[in-house]
Amino acid sequence: MDGPRQDPRGNLIRPYAVTRGRTEPVRDIAMEAVLVTTERGRQEAAFAGRDKQRIANLCEQPLSLAEIASHLRVALGVARVLVADMAIEGLLTLHETTVHDGYEERMELLERVLSGLRKL
C-alpha cells in the first residue's frame, strides 16, 4: 500500500465560504484579464487572508483570471470575486483587453489562455 488513503472530498470547500457568501464581484473582470501584484499587495497580502495571499504570490508574474482560478483550483466565479476585491483594495493591478479588439483578436487571446491552461 502506498500510504494512508485520503478522502478526495477533504479538499472541497464550498465557494460561498471562500467569498463569505458573495457570488457577484464588486466589478466585472473578464477571464482573460491579466493581473499583477502591486507593491502594496506584496506588503499587505499576508494580512488579507490565505486565499488573497496565494493570489498575490501567484501574480508576482502576470496571470490571467482564468489561470489564477486554475492554480487555486476554484471556480472562475470564486476567483473573480477575490480578484475584484484585491483590485479595489489596490493589491493587484488589472490589465484588461481593450474594447476595440475585434472578434479575431479576442478569439486569439482566448486560444492563448486555453493553451496556457492546458500546459498547467
C-alpha positions in Angstrom: 0.0 0.0 0.0 1.3 3.5 -0.9 0.3 5.3 2.3 -2.8 6.4 4.1 -5.8 6.9 1.9 -7.1 10.4 1.6 -10.7 11.3 1.1 -10.8 13.4 -2.1 -13.8 15.3 -0.6 -11.5 16.6 2.1 -10.1 19.3 -0.1 -13.5 20.6 -1.2 -14.6 24.0 0.2 -17.9 25.5 -0.6 -17.4 28.5 -2.9 -19.6 30.8 -0.6 -17.2 30.0 2.3 -14.3 31.4 0.3 -16.1 34.5 -0.8 -18.0 35.0 2.5 -21.4 34.4 0.9 -20.9 36.7 -2.1 -21.5 35.4 -5.6 -21.0 38.6 -7.6 -17.8 40.6 -7.8 -17.7 44.3 -7.0 -16.6 44.8 -10.6 -16.8 42.7 -13.7 -13.4 41.2 -14.7 -13.0 39.3 -18.0 -11.5 35.8 -17.7 -8.6 36.9 -20.0 -7.8 40.0 -17.9 -4.2 40.0 -16.7 -3.4 40.7 -13.1 -0.1 41.7 -11.4 0.6 42.1 -7.7 1.2 45.7 -6.7 3.8 46.9 -4.2 1.0 47.3 -1.7 -0.1 43.8 -2.4 3.4 42.5 -1.7 3.4 44.2 1.7 -0.2 43.6 2.8 -1.4 40.4 1.2 -0.1 38.3 4.1 -2.7 40.1 6.3 -5.6 39.8 3.8 -6.2 36.1 4.3 -4.8 32.8 2.9 -6.5 33.0 -0.5 -5.6 36.6 -1.2 -2.0 35.9 -0.1 -1.9 32.9 -2.5 -3.2 35.1 -5.4 -0.7 37.9 -4.6 2.1 35.3 -4.7 0.9 33.9 -8.0 0.6 37.3 -9.5 4.2 38.2 -9.0 4.2 37.1 -12.6 1.4 38.3 -14.8 -1.5 35.9 -14.9 -5.0 35.9 -16.3 -8.0 35.5 -14.1 -8.6 32.0 -15.7 -5.1 31.0 -14.8 -5.5 32.2 -11.2 -8.7 30.1 -10.9 -6.9 27.1 -12.2 -3.9 27.4 -9.9 -6.2 27.9 -6.9 -8.4 25.0 -8.1 -11.6 27.1 -7.6 -14.5 28.1 -9.8 -13.9 31.1 -12.1 -16.7 32.9 -10.2 -14.9 32.5 -6.9 -11.6 33.7 -8.3 -13.4 36.7 -9.9 -14.9 37.8 -6.5 -11.5 37.5 -4.8 -9.5 39.2 -7.5 -12.1 42.0 -7.9 -11.8 42.7 -4.2 -8.0 42.7 -4.4 -8.0 45.1 -7.4 -10.3 47.5 -5.5 -8.1 47.3 -2.4 -5.0 48.1 -4.5 -3.4 44.7 -4.0 -3.5 43.9 -7.7 -3.2 45.8 -10.9 -5.7 44.9 -13.5 -4.8 44.9 -17.2 -7.9 44.3 -19.3 -8.2 43.8 -23.0 -9.3 46.8 -24.9 -12.9 47.1 -26.1 -11.6 47.9 -29.6 -10.5 44.3 -30.1 -12.3 42.5 -32.9 -13.7 39.0 -32.9 -10.5 37.5 -34.3 -8.3 39.2 -31.7 -10.5 38.1 -28.8 -10.6 34.5 -30.1 -6.8 34.5 -30.5 -6.5 35.7 -26.9 -8.9 33.1 -25.6 -7.0 30.4 -27.5 -3.7 31.6 -25.9 -5.4 31.5 -22.4 -6.8 28.0 -23.1 -3.3 26.8 -24.3 -1.7 28.2 -21.1 -4.3 26.4 -19.0 -3.7 23.1 -20.8 0.0 23.4 -20.0 -0.7 23.6 -16.3 
